[in-house]
Amino acid sequence: MGILRALQRQGLQVQPFKCGPDYIDTQFHSLASGRGSVNLDTWLASEAHVRSLYARYGADADVCVVEGVMGLFDGYARMQGSSAEIARLLDIPVVLVVGARSMAYTVAAQLHGMKTFLPGLRIAGVVFNPVSSDNHLRFLREACDDAGLPCFGALPRVADLEVPSRHLGLTLAAEREMDAWIDRAADLVERHIDLAGLLSAVAGPAPERDAATLPAAPQPPAGEPLRIAVARDAAFNFIYRENLRRLSELGTLRFFSPLAGDSLPEADLVYLPGGYPELFAAELSQQAALRAQLRDYAEAGGRILAECGGMIYLSQGLEGVPGGPYPMCGVLPFAATMDGARLHLGYRRLVDAAGRSWRGHEFHYSELVSPAALPSVAVQYNARGEQVPTPLYRFKNVIAGYTHLYWGEAAILSLWD
């Protein structure tokens, strides 16, 4: 985020990307750069689609910055889905950010391994973080020299630069806190990182956007454009940017805020994405008019896609939160609870009743109370092909589940067929 903001300060158009399925980091990328961040993920999408995303969103940018995920070679199965795989797929150089705490010349062996492990992967150089002194940095620069990699600088240890919680929700106060943190990080980057040298080392041609090289996108169905209502506020914001673009091909997007008590727009499809309903349970519960509108819309057969937090919002209520339980929309015949919360995390492949396969990602702490009150309409598997107990529910034309679906290459309306 510090690098994104520092480049933006130079007047550059900076396009951020994120390796993997994370829908939280992308929001902070967007805050740091002023441009919406895009996920690049070879589990959720084909290699051709990932190439097309990089080409489409990066074509008018001065700089593209792709943040990795975990360690360079860490994927869902060995190297599959890793930052290294994305870098090699897109033929873009890698800047290593190396944690140098309690390590000096030994880093030469680490860098040598990174540089030689995967043929065809271009390591452009190194940034260290954190470094305790000039003497410490001298050892690290010597290690870079002997490993044959340039060092673009090092961030010092800074006692008061703690990253704000990634789970604050995008309230105005949280945005201001994160924005101030990004400015402090950018100040450090400008003082301690050779950005000009870094940019020179990674410079290359703009992402190829020859129309002949891009795969054809699935065509929207013929007919009248749809009215699509999308919940988006501090409670509901786990949204893939490409999903929104694909929805916009089907008709007009109309955003509304459940937190603010906005009326439900006239809609042919309502999308309730995931987010942080547990942080705003009291406020969401107070908006009785919207809860009733969503309940009436669902009972009348309206199409709703509700993912994770969106599903919780459609449930009977939310338990295990301060001051709760709180009533929710009452559409689905079960409640959700934060009692005994534990992380459920991983890629998911869904096979629906028609045998169609869908890709997505599961990330939540809540549990459902009486989840068997509605039968699952899909079977789900993890990235290794092992079946997992995550359900997908259907009530009339409401489709709901914990999995955040990616439909950049899919016809999302066929989910209701």
VEXDREN-2710 file (C-alpha; in Angstrom, 1 decimal):
% VEXDREN-2710
k/r/px/py/pz
1/MET/0.0/0.0/0.0
2/GLY/2.9/2.3/0.7
3/ILE/4.3/1.7/-2.8
4/LEU/0.9/2.2/-4.4
5/ARG/0.5/5.6/-2.7
6/ALA/4.0/6.7/-3.3
7/LEU/3.6/6.0/-7.1
8/GLN/0.3/7.8/-7.1
9/ARG/1.9/10.8/-5.5
10/GLN/4.2/11.0/-8.6
11/GLY/1.1/11.6/-10.7
12/LEU/1.1/8.1/-12.2
13/GLN/-2.0/6.0/-13.0
14/VAL/-1.4/3.0/-10.8
15/GLN/-3.4/-0.2/-11.5
16/PRO/-3.4/-2.6/-8.5
17/PHE/-4.0/-6.3/-8.8
18/LYS/-4.1/-9.1/-6.1
19/CYS/-2.9/-12.7/-6.5
20/GLY/-5.5/-15.0/-5.1
21/PRO/-9.1/-14.7/-4.0
22/ASP/-8.8/-12.0/-1.2
23/TYR/-11.6/-9.4/-1.4
24/ILE/-10.3/-7.4/1.6
25/ASP/-6.8/-6.4/0.4
26/THR/-8.3/-5.2/-2.9
27/GLN/-10.4/-2.6/-1.1
28/PHE/-7.2/-1.2/0.6
29/HIS/-5.4/-1.3/-2.8
30/SER/-8.2/0.8/-4.2
31/LEU/-7.9/3.3/-1.3
32/ALA/-4.1/3.6/-1.7
33/SER/-4.1/4.0/-5.5
34/GLY/-7.4/5.6/-6.4
35/ARG/-8.2/2.7/-8.9
36/GLY/-10.2/-0.4/-8.3
37/SER/-8.1/-3.5/-7.7
38/VAL/-8.6/-6.7/-9.6
39/ASN/-8.1/-10.4/-8.5
40/LEU/-5.8/-12.6/-10.6
41/ASP/-6.5/-16.2/-9.6
42/THR/-5.9/-19.4/-11.6
43/TRP/-8.2/-21.5/-9.4
44/LEU/-11.2/-19.2/-9.9
45/ALA/-10.5/-18.6/-13.6
46/SER/-8.7/-20.0/-16.6
47/GLU/-5.2/-18.8/-17.6
48/ALA/-6.7/-17.1/-20.7
49/HIS/-9.1/-15.2/-18.5
50/VAL/-6.4/-14.1/-16.1
51/ARG/-4.4/-12.8/-19.0
52/SER/-7.4/-11.0/-20.3
53/LEU/-8.0/-9.3/-16.9
54/TYR/-4.4/-8.1/-16.7
55/ALA/-4.7/-6.8/-20.3
56/ARG/-8.1/-5.1/-19.9
57/TYR/-7.5/-3.3/-16.6
58/GLY/-3.9/-2.5/-17.0
59/ALA/-4.0/-1.2/-20.6
60/ASP/-4.5/2.5/-19.7
61/ALA/-2.2/2.5/-16.6
62/ASP/1.3/3.9/-16.2
63/VAL/2.2/1.2/-13.7
64/CYS/0.7/-2.2/-12.8
65/VAL/1.4/-3.5/-9.3
66/VAL/0.4/-7.0/-8.5
67/GLU/0.5/-7.9/-4.8
68/GLY/1.4/-11.6/-4.2
69/VAL/-0.2/-14.0/-1.7
70/MET/1.7/-15.8/1.1
71/GLY/5.2/-16.9/0.0
72/LEU/6.3/-16.6/-3.6
73/PHE/5.8/-20.3/-4.4
74/ASP/2.9/-21.1/-2.0
75/GLY/-0.2/-22.3/-3.9
76/TYR/-3.2/-24.4/-3.1
77/ALA/-1.3/-27.5/-4.3
78/ARG/2.4/-27.0/-4.4
79/MET/3.0/-24.1/-6.7
80/GLN/-0.5/-24.0/-8.4
81/GLY/-2.2/-20.7/-7.8
82/SER/0.9/-19.1/-6.3
83/SER/2.4/-15.7/-6.9
84/ALA/5.2/-17.3/-8.9
85/GLU/2.7/-19.0/-11.2
86/ILE/0.9/-15.7/-11.9
87/ALA/4.2/-13.9/-12.5
88/ARG/5.4/-16.5/-15.0
89/LEU/1.9/-16.7/-16.7
90/LEU/1.9/-12.9/-17.3
91/ASP/5.7/-12.6/-17.8
92/ILE/6.0/-9.9/-15.3
93/PRO/9.0/-9.3/-13.0
94/VAL/9.0/-10.1/-9.3
95/VAL/10.3/-7.7/-6.5
96/LEU/10.9/-9.8/-3.4
97/VAL/10.0/-8.3/-0.1
98/VAL/12.2/-10.2/2.3
99/GLY/11.7/-10.2/6.1
100/ALA/15.2/-9.6/7.4
101/ARG/14.6/-9.5/11.1
102/SER/17.4/-11.5/12.9
103/MET/19.0/-12.4/9.6
104/ALA/22.0/-11.0/7.7
105/TYR/24.3/-12.6/5.2
106/THR/22.4/-15.9/5.3
107/VAL/19.8/-14.1/3.1
108/ALA/22.2/-14.7/0.2
109/ALA/21.4/-18.4/0.2
110/GLN/17.7/-17.6/0.4
111/LEU/17.9/-15.2/-2.5
112/HIS/19.9/-17.7/-4.6
113/GLY/17.2/-20.3/-4.0
114/MET/14.4/-17.9/-5.0
115/LYS/16.3/-16.8/-8.1
116/THR/17.1/-20.3/-9.4
117/PHE/14.2/-22.4/-8.2
118/LEU/11.8/-21.8/-11.1
119/PRO/13.3/-21.3/-14.6
120/GLY/11.6/-18.6/-16.5
121/LEU/10.7/-16.6/-13.4
122/ARG/12.2/-13.1/-13.5
123/ILE/13.4/-11.8/-10.1
124/ALA/14.0/-8.1/-10.6
125/GLY/15.4/-7.3/-7.1
126/VAL/14.8/-7.1/-3.4
127/VAL/13.3/-4.8/-0.7
128/PHE/14.1/-5.7/2.9
129/ASN/11.7/-5.1/5.8
130/PRO/12.4/-4.4/8.7
131/VAL/16.1/-3.5/9.0
132/SER/17.6/-2.5/12.4
133/SER/20.6/-0.3/11.4
134/ASP/22.9/0.9/8.6
135/ASN/25.3/-1.9/9.5
136/HIS/22.5/-4.5/9.2
137/LEU/21.6/-3.1/5.8
138/ARG/25.3/-3.3/4.7
139/PHE/25.3/-7.1/5.3
140/LEU/22.1/-7.4/3.4
141/ARG/23.4/-5.5/0.4
142/GLU/26.5/-7.6/0.3
143/ALA/24.2/-10.7/0.3
144/CYS/22.3/-9.2/-2.7
145/ASP/25.5/-8.6/-4.5
146/ASP/26.7/-12.1/-4.1
147/ALA/23.3/-13.5/-5.1
148/GLY/23.3/-11.3/-8.2
149/LEU/20.2/-9.3/-7.4
150/PRO/19.8/-5.5/-6.9
151/CYS/18.7/-4.2/-3.6
152/PHE/16.2/-1.3/-3.9
153/GLY/16.4/-0.4/-0.2
154/ALA/15.0/-1.4/3.1
155/LEU/12.4/-0.1/5.5
156/PRO/13.5/0.5/9.1
157/ARG/11.8/-0.8/12.2
158/VAL/9.1/1.6/13.0
159/ALA/7.4/1.2/16.4
160/ASP/4.2/3.1/15.7
161/LEU/3.4/1.7/12.2
162/GLU/1.0/-1.1/13.0
163/VAL/-1.4/-2.0/10.3
164/PRO/-5.0/-1.3/11.3
165/SER/-7.3/-4.3/11.5
166/ARG/-8.3/-5.7/8.1
167/HIS/-11.7/-6.4/9.6
168/LEU/-12.9/-3.0/10.5
169/GLY/-15.4/-2.7/7.7
170/LEU/-15.3/0.2/5.3
171/THR/-16.9/2.8/7.6
172/LEU/-15.8/6.4/7.1
173/ALA/-13.8/6.3/10.3
174/ALA/-12.0/3.1/9.3
175/GLU/-11.2/4.5/5.8
176/ARG/-9.7/7.6/7.4
177/GLU/-7.6/5.5/9.7
178/MET/-6.4/3.3/6.9
179/ASP/-5.8/6.3/4.6
180/ALA/-3.6/8.0/7.3
181/TRP/-1.7/4.7/7.8
182/ILE/-1.1/4.4/4.0
183/ASP/0.3/8.0/4.0
184/ARG/2.8/7.1/6.7
185/ALA/3.8/3.9/4.9
186/ALA/4.3/6.0/1.7
187/ASP/6.4/8.5/3.5
188/LEU/8.7/5.6/4.6
189/VAL/8.8/4.2/1.0
190/GLU/9.8/7.5/-0.4
191/ARG/12.6/8.0/2.1
192/HIS/14.0/4.4/2.1
193/ILE/13.2/2.8/-1.2
194/ASP/14.8/3.6/-4.6
195/LEU/11.5/3.8/-6.5
196/ALA/13.2/5.2/-9.7
197/GLY/15.6/2.2/-9.7
198/LEU/12.8/-0.2/-9.0
199/LEU/10.7/1.2/-11.9
200/SER/13.6/1.1/-14.2
201/ALA/14.4/-2.6/-13.3
202/VAL/10.8/-3.7/-13.9
203/ALA/10.0/-1.5/-16.9
204/GLY/8.5/-3.3/-19.9
205/PRO/5.8/-3.0/-22.5
206/ALA/2.2/-2.2/-21.5
207/PRO/-0.1/-5.2/-21.1
208/GLU/-1.1/-6.5/-24.6
209/ARG/-4.6/-5.6/-25.5
210/ASP/-4.9/-6.8/-29.0
211/ALA/-8.5/-7.9/-29.3
212/ALA/-7.4/-11.0/-31.2
213/THR/-5.5/-12.2/-28.2
214/LEU/-8.4/-11.9/-25.7
215/PRO/-10.8/-14.7/-25.2
216/ALA/-14.4/-14.0/-26.1
217/ALA/-16.5/-13.2/-23.0
218/PRO/-19.7/-15.2/-22.4
219/GLN/-22.5/-13.3/-24.1
220/PRO/-25.3/-11.9/-22.0
221/PRO/-28.8/-13.3/-22.8
222/ALA/-30.9/-11.6/-25.3
223/GLY/-33.9/-9.6/-24.1
224/GLU/-34.5/-6.5/-22.1
225/PRO/-31.7/-5.2/-19.9
226/LEU/-32.0/-6.3/-16.3
227/ARG/-32.3/-4.1/-13.3
228/ILE/-29.7/-5.4/-10.8
229/ALA/-29.7/-4.1/-7.2
230/VAL/-26.3/-4.5/-5.4
231/ALA/-25.9/-4.0/-1.7
232/ARG/-22.7/-2.1/-1.0
233/ASP/-21.7/-0.4/2.2
234/ALA/-19.5/-1.1/5.3
235/ALA/-21.5/-4.2/6.1
236/PHE/-21.5/-5.7/2.5
237/ASN/-18.4/-5.2/0.4
238/PHE/-16.7/-8.5/-0.4
239/ILE/-17.1/-8.0/-4.1
240/TYR/-14.9/-9.1/-7.0
241/ARG/-14.5/-6.2/-9.4
242/GLU/-14.9/-8.4/-12.5
243/ASN/-18.1/-9.8/-11.1
244/LEU/-19.6/-6.3/-11.1
245/ARG/-18.4/-5.7/-14.7
246/ARG/-20.0/-8.9/-15.8
247/LEU/-23.3/-8.0/-14.1
248/SER/-23.2/-4.6/-15.8
249/GLU/-23.3/-6.4/-19.1
250/LEU/-26.7/-7.8/-18.2
251/GLY/-28.3/-4.4/-17.4
252/THR/-28.1/-1.5/-15.0
253/LEU/-26.5/-1.8/-11.6
254/ARG/-28.3/0.1/-8.8
255/PHE/-26.4/0.2/-5.5
256/PHE/-28.1/0.5/-2.2
257/SER/-27.0/0.5/1.5
258/PRO/-28.8/-1.8/4.0
259/LEU/-26.9/0.0/6.8
260/ALA/-28.4/3.4/5.7
261/GLY/-31.9/1.8/5.4
262/ASP/-32.1/2.6/1.6
263/SER/-35.3/1.3/0.0
264/LEU/-34.8/-1.8/-2.1
265/PRO/-34.5/-0.6/-5.8
266/GLU/-36.9/-2.0/-8.4
267/ALA/-34.9/-5.0/-9.5
268/ASP/-34.9/-8.2/-11.5
269/LEU/-32.0/-9.5/-9.5
270/VAL/-30.7/-8.6/-6.1
271/TYR/-27.1/-9.3/-5.1
272/LEU/-26.2/-9.4/-1.4
273/PRO/-22.4/-9.9/-1.2
274/GLY/-20.5/-10.9/1.9
275/GLY/-19.0/-8.5/4.4
276/TYR/-19.3/-7.7/8.1
277/PRO/-22.9/-8.1/9.2
278/GLU/-21.7/-9.2/12.6
279/LEU/-20.1/-5.8/13.2
280/PHE/-23.3/-4.0/12.3
281/ALA/-26.0/-6.3/13.5
282/ALA/-27.8/-3.7/15.6
283/GLU/-27.8/-1.2/12.8
284/LEU/-29.0/-3.7/10.2
285/SER/-31.7/-5.0/12.5
286/GLN/-33.1/-1.4/13.0
287/GLN/-33.8/-1.1/9.3
288/ALA/-37.2/-2.9/9.5
289/ALA/-38.6/-1.4/6.3
290/LEU/-35.8/-2.8/4.1
291/ARG/-35.9/-6.1/5.9
292/ALA/-39.6/-6.4/5.1
293/GLN/-39.0/-5.3/1.5
294/LEU/-36.4/-8.1/1.0
295/ARG/-38.7/-10.6/2.6
296/ASP/-41.6/-9.6/0.4
297/TYR/-39.4/-9.6/-2.7
298/ALA/-38.2/-13.2/-1.9
299/GLU/-41.7/-14.5/-1.1
300/ALA/-42.9/-13.1/-4.5
301/GLY/-40.2/-15.1/-6.3
302/GLY/-37.7/-12.4/-6.8
303/ARG/-34.2/-13.6/-7.7
304/ILE/-31.6/-13.0/-4.9
305/LEU/-28.0/-14.2/-4.7
306/ALA/-26.8/-13.9/-1.1
307/GLU/-23.2/-14.8/-0.3
308/CYS/-21.9/-15.4/3.2
309/GLY/-22.8/-12.1/5.1
310/GLY/-25.6/-11.7/2.6
311/MET/-27.0/-15.1/3.6
312/ILE/-26.7/-14.2/7.3
313/TYR/-28.7/-11.0/6.5
314/LEU/-31.5/-13.1/5.0
315/SER/-31.6/-15.5/8.0
316/GLN/-33.9/-15.4/10.9
317/GLY/-31.4/-13.6/13.1
318/LEU/-27.8/-13.2/14.2
319/GLU/-26.8/-14.6/17.6
320/GLY/-23.6/-14.4/19.7
321/VAL/-22.9/-10.7/19.1
322/PRO/-22.9/-8.0/21.8
323/GLY/-26.5/-6.9/22.6
324/GLY/-27.9/-9.7/20.5
325/PRO/-29.6/-11.7/19.2
326/TYR/-30.8/-9.4/16.5
327/PRO/-33.6/-10.2/14.0
328/MET/-32.6/-10.2/10.4
329/CYS/-34.8/-10.5/7.2
330/GLY/-36.4/-13.8/8.1
331/VAL/-36.3/-15.2/4.6
332/LEU/-34.2/-18.4/5.3
333/PRO/-35.4/-20.9/8.0
334/PHE/-32.3/-20.8/10.1
335/ALA/-30.3/-18.3/12.2
336/ALA/-26.5/-17.6/12.3
337/THR/-24.3/-17.3/15.3
338/MET/-20.8/-16.0/16.2
339/ASP/-20.7/-18.3/19.3
340/GLY/-17.7/-20.6/19.1
341/ALA/-16.5/-18.8/16.0
342/ARG/-13.7/-20.4/14.1
343/LEU/-12.3/-19.8/10.7
344/HIS/-13.6/-21.7/7.6
345/LEU/-11.4/-21.0/4.7
346/GLY/-10.5/-22.3/1.3
347/TYR/-11.3/-22.6/-2.4
348/ARG/-14.6/-24.3/-3.3
349/ARG/-15.9/-26.0/-6.4
350/LEU/-19.7/-26.4/-6.5
351/VAL/-21.6/-28.9/-8.5
352/ASP/-25.2/-27.9/-8.7
353/ALA/-28.3/-30.1/-9.3
354/ALA/-27.9/-29.7/-13.1
355/GLY/-24.3/-30.9/-12.9
356/ARG/-22.8/-27.5/-13.7
357/SER/-19.6/-26.6/-12.0
358/TRP/-18.9/-23.3/-10.3
359/ARG/-15.8/-21.8/-8.6
360/GLY/-15.6/-19.8/-5.5
361/HIS/-13.9/-19.1/-2.1
362/GLU/-15.2/-19.7/1.4
363/PHE/-14.1/-17.3/4.2
364/HIS/-16.1/-16.9/7.4
365/TYR/-16.2/-17.3/11.2
366/SER/-19.9/-17.7/11.8
367/GLU/-21.9/-20.9/12.0
368/LEU/-25.5/-21.6/11.1
369/VAL/-28.1/-22.6/13.7
370/SER/-30.2/-25.6/12.4
371/PRO/-28.5/-25.6/9.0
372/ALA/-30.5/-28.7/8.0
373/ALA/-33.7/-26.7/8.0
374/LEU/-33.2/-26.3/4.3
375/PRO/-31.6/-29.0/2.1
376/SER/-28.4/-28.2/0.2
377/VAL/-28.8/-28.0/-3.6
378/ALA/-25.2/-28.4/-4.4
379/VAL/-22.2/-30.5/-3.5
380/GLN/-18.9/-28.7/-2.8
381/TYR/-15.3/-29.7/-3.0
382/ASN/-12.0/-28.1/-1.9
383/ALA/-9.1/-27.4/-4.2
384/ARG/-7.8/-31.0/-3.9
385/GLY/-11.1/-32.5/-4.9
386/GLU/-12.2/-33.5/-1.4
387/GLN/-15.8/-33.1/-0.6
388/VAL/-16.6/-30.5/2.1
389/PRO/-19.8/-30.0/4.1
390/THR/-20.4/-26.4/2.9
391/PRO/-24.1/-26.2/1.8
392/LEU/-25.7/-24.1/-0.9
393/TYR/-29.4/-23.3/-0.3
394/ARG/-32.3/-22.4/-2.5
395/PHE/-35.6/-21.0/-1.3
396/LYS/-37.9/-20.1/-4.2
397/ASN/-35.6/-17.9/-6.3
398/VAL/-33.2/-17.1/-3.4
399/ILE/-29.8/-18.8/-3.7
400/ALA/-27.6/-18.5/-0.7
401/GLY/-24.4/-19.9/0.8
402/TYR/-21.1/-19.2/2.4
403/THR/-19.2/-19.5/-0.8
404/HIS/-18.2/-16.3/-2.6
405/LEU/-18.7/-17.2/-6.3
406/TYR/-16.6/-15.9/-9.2
407/TRP/-18.5/-15.7/-12.5
408/GLY/-16.0/-13.8/-14.7
409/GLU/-16.2/-16.7/-17.2
410/ALA/-19.7/-17.9/-16.3
411/ALA/-23.3/-17.0/-17.2
412/ILE/-24.4/-16.2/-13.7
413/LEU/-28.1/-16.2/-14.6
414/SER/-27.9/-20.0/-15.4
415/LEU/-27.6/-20.5/-11.6
416/TRP/-31.4/-20.2/-11.5
417/ASP/-32.0/-22.6/-14.4
END
